Every structure is written in structure tokens, then in C-alpha cells.
Amino acid sequence: MSARMARLGPVGRSVALVVASILLVSAVLTLSGFSVLTVANGMWQGAVSAPGAWQMSFRWGAPLFLVAIGVAIALRAGFFNIGGLGQFYVGATAALFVGLGLPGLPAIVVLPLACLAAMAAGALFAFIPGWLRVRYGTDEVITTLMSNFIGTLWLQYVTAVLLKDPSGTGQQTATRPVEEAYRIANVQGVSPVTVGILVAAAILVWLLLERTPFGITSAIAGRNPVMARWQGLRLERVGLLAFLLSGALAGLAGAIEVFGPQGRLVSGFSPQLGFTAVLVAIVGGLNVGGIVLAAAFFGGLQAALLYLPIVTPLPPSALDLLRGTIALLITVTSLSALGRALGRRRARSD
Amino acid sequence: MEQLIATTLRTSAPIALVALGGVIAWRAGIFHLGLEGLMVIGAFFAVAGTVATGEVLIGLLAAIVACLIASALFWVVIVPMRANAIIAGLGLSIIGVGATSYLLPVLYGKRGILEVDQGLWRPITGVQAGIAGALSELSVMVWLIPAFVLVVWVLVRRTSWGLRLAAVGEHPFAARSAGVDPARMRLVALLACGVLCALGGAALSLGSIVAFRENMTEGRGYIAFTAVIFGGGGPIGAAVASLFFGFAEAVGIQTQLVARDLPVPSQFILMLPYILTIVAVFISGLAAGGRSRLPGAFGELRDG
């Protein structure tokens, strides 16, 4: 079985495991009395065909894409940055500080400054775990996981205390909105500026990974650090750079969120983004092209979810079932070992 | 003051139980980010079982069975099928939160909350005033925490099983050479962890609030995972760390209830445990000679 999985290649493997997850969740939906066809039809409408649907897919896919290519850069270099959410939040608040702090200046000045500030803040937030990892060997999974909580509390502080919108009455605390002139997209999130930023990021990261010494070095370092060290590669610098880029991309996603669809910051928005982005990076096979497709898929699911109540009473948590099942299965590498384990058991009981 | 103590004990108990489970998984070399999912599954089935039968004990049993099944599935995915334990663990957590939120409307036609008319036994009753009055809100699970800590401590530090468990976590190849089956040890460790997560979840949903709310764990499983690391991978450390997290949460609750006259915004106080965890992991890494002494960084379980 594992030989068969290997023959599928990385793309086929990803697709096969996602399809298997969809089938599993479909079985659960059928057992609990929902028509899978109705749900699938509703999903297609909500993600693609209904008016404004593909724009919503783009709106949710865009931040996923940016955070996920950051995760992929780090993972290719052998580091597991699961702190995307914290870096995204810190980047978003930095962008908001610039957006609210420089009133009256033209958008052409404020927006690039805000994006740079967001990227710098995200990079700085990723620098701490990155530096601890490459310099002192401190486990980055734990430190980046912790940094998510810190980033979430920081966003809470900014929305509830520092820049709280005094007129806000809702249950969620939110900051004052940025000026209408600074907005790069409406609620739907699609505009020449946002598309341009995403395309530029995709091309630059692709060039970086496939056509520069950094890309080659980090790939070697990620696959076999011992050999890379023997060859005289400077792993500390490569690793640190990977962390910085990873954080900067998550920060940029935060800036787009502030000046794009949101126009302000709400406490605890998009709480699933960080983990979903890790999933997107892995489903996408750590390739820019694959991640584009995976981000579109998961963005589409998110958009469809908001549309589904119109066609079916399916609880929104069904999406978590699918997301979770994909996460559970996507890194499965060996079915033959399972067969062997079962076989051994059978042999023993004979 | 009495209220702060009582709230600290009440909020730290579920975290401590799950963290004790996490300790067992940790010592088997498993980076268990699925604790959140197991905890919420435990919380749900404890309430569901109690609603179905009117017996709290059956509820506890239902929670344990559900968590055992989920833990066994997790084992199948990460050990024989060799999935990455970190990503599969996150998956288990997302499934746990998703599945329980999904079952709420599907089974009960309810959105958001499932109430139950009885909870865990509360040993202190009939007192209103003073410290005893504050402590009367604590369920039996809180009072049993020291016993659980002791049992897990004896298990991992004073039995040959604990020694084999540590061998599997630290050097599976050597363990195998010594005739220990790492795969089987990990299964037993994950099942034991599942039982403790079930109790932790039940302590949350039948302990004080006596209801299941959608996503009611709110990241407490991840906090328990943090407590395992903060506590250095041992049961006593994990329990003390859980107490600390419970205290931070209690301070947060108290400041929201009373008035906001803290010199520092509450968010910064709440950040403290996470910053301290980073510092603790950093120092323990330094103490191990600059090399991380944690299980394999990519969380893959190699049998050598």
C-alpha cells in the first residue's frame, strides 16, 4: 500500500487523502440525516457560483495563502512555525497603528508604510522563537504555540483598551475604523491592490524558493541538516531568515485584513487561521502552486460555510469536522505499516 | 480572597487532570496537541451520558469510553500509519471541538448549550459563610486532584512500567532492544491519557457550570499541554503549573467581576504564563547542553 502511495506522488497523495477525508465526513453527514448532494450543491454555490461567492472565497483564501507560504518557507528549512496566528495579529495591529496614527497623509504614503510596519512586526514576533531555536535549540513548536496566545491577548488589549471604538456596542470589542480613503478593498476583499499584492508575493516567494541560493540551501538544511553542516552551509542564517520571512508574510496578511475587508480590528477575528494555514501549507505540498490551490479550496470552504444556512440546516461545525479529518490524515505516510501491525496481531493470535 | 482561592482551585482542576494525561503521553515521546479535542469530547459525553441516564457516574463512564475510542484512533493514525503527531494532534483537537458542536444540534436539536440537572458530587454542603462557603462550590474532582497526582507520580517514577515508558519516549530503539514494544507502550500511554482527559473534561462540564457549551474548553487543552512542558514533563510540575494557570484565569475572572483597578491591563497579566513557559523551555534546553531534550522536533515517532 505504501508503495502504491509513493507511486501516487506528492500531489496525488494530497488529493487522495483530501478526497478520503471528504468521503469520511460525507458518511457522517449521511448518517446524521443530511443529504450530501444538497450540501455539496450548497457548497458549490457558496464558494463559486452564487453572486459574490468567488469573491468571498478569495477573501478567505487570501490570508490563508500568505500565512501558508510563510509556514512552507519555514517548514522547508526544517522549522515548524505554528505561530502564524500570533504573527498575523501582531502584523494587523502594527498596520492599524500606522493607519490611525498618520491622519491626513495620502494613501500612497500610508499604505506602503503600514504594510512594511506589519511585515516588520510579524517578522519580529517570529524572530524571537526563531532565534531561540537556531541559537539555543529551544523547541520552536512550543514557543510559536505560546506566541499565538500572547498575540491573541495583545490583540485583545489593542481592541479592548488601546484603540477601542467608544461607539461600539456589540458583544465583540473592536477598534476605531481606518479612514475610508485608505481602504484597499471592500468587505468582499477583491480589488486590484489585494490581487496585486498576492500575485507579487506568490511570484517573489516562488523565485526565492526555486531560483535563489536561499531556496536551495534551506531545502538541503530542511532535509538533512547534518549533511548541510558538513558542506559548510550556515544553517543559523538560513533558519533565521526563514523564520523572519514566515513572520513577515503573516504580518502582511494582517495588514491586508485591516485595510481590506475588515477596515478595523475585531478582538479574536479569524481564530482558526493559524492552524488552517499550517494545513494549507501541507496539503499544498509546500509548493507555491500547490498552496494556491489548497488556499483556494479552504477559502472556498469558509465562504461556503457562511452561505450554507440558506440551503440546508447543516451546523457550521461540519466544516471543522472536515478540516480536522484532513489534518488527522494528511501526513499519513504508511498504510502498509498498519497492515503489518494488524497482520502481526493476527499471526500472533493464530 | 476566599473566592479567589476557590476559583483558582476550580479552574485549575480540569487543566491539571488533562495535564496529568499529557504527562503520560509526553513521557512516551508523544507531542500530544490533541488534548484539547479529548477534553472537549470528555466534557460533552459526560453531560450527554448524564442527560441520557440521569446518573452522573454513567456520564463519567460515557466520557471515558468516548475518549478511549478517540485516543485509540489517534494512536492508529500516528503510530501504525505514521502520521505527523503534531498535525494529527491538531486535527484531533479540531475534530473534537467540531464533532461536539455538530452533535449538539443533531442529537438534541439545540444550538450552543446542553443543560443537565445534576453535576458531580460536592463534598462540602450546607455552609454559606467564609472559606468553607467558598469551597462548597468545589466538586469531588477538585478534592481528588492530589490523589491523581500521587497515582501518576508513582506510576511514572516508581514502577517498572514508568521506566519502560520513559525508555520508549527517550530512546525507542534501546527500548526495543530491551524487549519493550514501543508501539504497544504508546497505545497504553495514550489510553491512560485519554481517561484523564475524559475526567478533566467532566470536571469542567459537570463540576461547576453543569452544562455543556459549544467549544467550552476554549483552549484549556492547549494550556494543559503548556503546563506539561512548563512543569518539566513530571506530574508534580504539571500540577503546580496548572494551579498557576488556574490562578491566572481566576485573577482574570475576579478583575472582570469587581472593578478594573489593576495597575497593569489584565491582558498583560494573562500573557505572563505563556512568556514564562517560553523562558522555562529555553532554560531547560540550555540545561540540556544547548540541544533540545524534547522529543523529535518534527514530532515523528520513530521506532529506531
Interface residues (C-beta under 8 A of the other chain):
Chain A: S32 G33 G78 F80 I82 I128 P129 L132 Y136 G137 T138 D139 E140 V141 I142 T143 L145 M146 S147 F149 I150 L153 W154 Q156 Y157 A160 V161 Q272 F275 V278 L279 I282 P313 P315 P316 S317 A318 L319 D320 L321 R323 G324 T325 I326 A327 L328 L329 I330 T331 V332 T333 S334 L335 A337 L338 R340 A341 L342
Chain B: F31 L33 G37 F74 V76 V77 P80 M81 R82 A83 N84 I86 I87 A88 L90 G91 L92 S93 I94 I95 G96 V97 G98 A99 S101 Y102 L104 P105 V106 R111 A183 E214 G219 Y222 F225 T226 I229 P265 Q267 F268 L270 M271 Y274 I275 T277 I278 V281 F282 G285 L286 A288 G290 R291 S292 L294 A297 F298 G299
